[in-house]
Amino acid sequence: MRRPFAGRRFLLPVERGAAYIGVLMTTSSLPGFRDFYPADLALRSHIFRTWRKVADRYGFVEYDGPPLESLELYTRKSGEEIVGQLYDFVDQGGREVALRPEMTPTFARMVAARAGGLPKPIKWFSVPQLFRYERPQKGRLREHFQLNLDIVGETSVASDVEVLAASIDVLREFGLGPEDFVARYSDRALISAVLLRLGVPEPAMPAAFAALDKADRESEAWVLDRLTEAGLESGTARRVLDVTAMELGDLSRDFGDVPEVEARLVRVAELSAQIDAAGLADYVALDLRLVRGLAYYTGLVFELWDRKGKFRAICGGGRYDDLLEAVGGPALPALGFGMGDVVLGELLRDRDLVPETEHTLDDFVIHVSPEQLPAALRIVHSLRSLGRRVGFDYRSRGVGRQFKVANQAGAGRVIVVGPEEVERGEYVVRSMDTGAETKVSVAELLAGGADG
């Protein structure tokens, strides 16, 4: 039995053969999905433009893939348990398919298809719409758009800094500063090496990382309980929590005799030095408890957070050197990040950084009577061909009413086309700001049309 429609409803006539039936139509979108009214779409477009501007500035090129993929593409990476979070179905060809919940598997598939012929490093970005069947809540919906930016085929610290810097510069381009957000970063391989030295068994590592990933949102007692549930002795659990709060110097003192630890400490120190050289030190903070919940990260991990703590993570990413091969792609090192539009939009609204939406016309052409409509249309379309935004009245209403419409549309100037103007070939042009009027010929009007 179908559940009743939610929200406001009305009867919509729908033709079926020769008869009409009444169909209940809801005015509400599906839970977790959004309607983009003009002001909302203007913000989305602003976000997209800024994403693309910064990605282009960094030398990334845009790609895209289909929103519908084989279900196996996602279960291969995340296991069968992910199916409960997907919009999946069997298509008319009998194939098990799903709306994409993330872009990385599509990215891996596309890179694999042409890996041999692509110059390295590969620097690609995309702005896909993604779908997940999750409980809608603040900052998380069942659909969202996301900036995905990745580098493939490069292992250097400089490439780590490049991706981290790009995420920071995206927010800076929106007008956000170091007082608004912080990029928390860590090194997953460093923490793994330390935990192994502390006696954390390899099978317990995913559960230990999952517990540490929630250290900033849960109590210390909660984290310790999760660590002991993962099989760690209480003393080891306490030591794990303590070492992730250490400074790098203290880690080097206590664990510097472990080659894997020392190698990762050197890499983190080099990354920190390059961040400082790039002038971004005010935007970053080392946080060794940041491990990110996803198991595929192999080195640098980072998240961008609102400094006021009002929102979810704005962005997250890191290095995933083994992931492309794991999902059937080439054995190439890779790193990247994803930044969603939902939390970002909330942050921009909170900081009053949403640009004002202007729906204005350059010109409004008034025709005094229906007889002048043909002459008015010639002017309208001639000016539009010059790139100007031009409107006119469809119903040939009175001149006063047309002036009112022009004012409501925010027109910069009004061009009056009356019988005398048509006869003389001269038209009255009035500035809507100053009220000043001039008479110009059609040739003069079009010659100066692009400049107004």
Helices and strands as residue ranges (DSSP letters): E 9-16, E 19-26, H 38-57, E 61-62, E 68-70, H 72-78, G 80-85, E 88-90, E 96-99, H 104-114, G 115-117, E 122-126, E 129-131, E 143-152, H 157-173, E 181-187, H 188-197, G 202-204, H 205-213, H 220-229, H 234-243, H 248-255, H 259-277, G 281-283, E 284-286, E 300-306, E 315-319, H 323-326, E 334-340, H 341-350, E 363-367, G 370-372, H 373-385, E 390-392, H 399-408, E 413-417, H 419-424, E 426-431, E 437-441, H 442-447
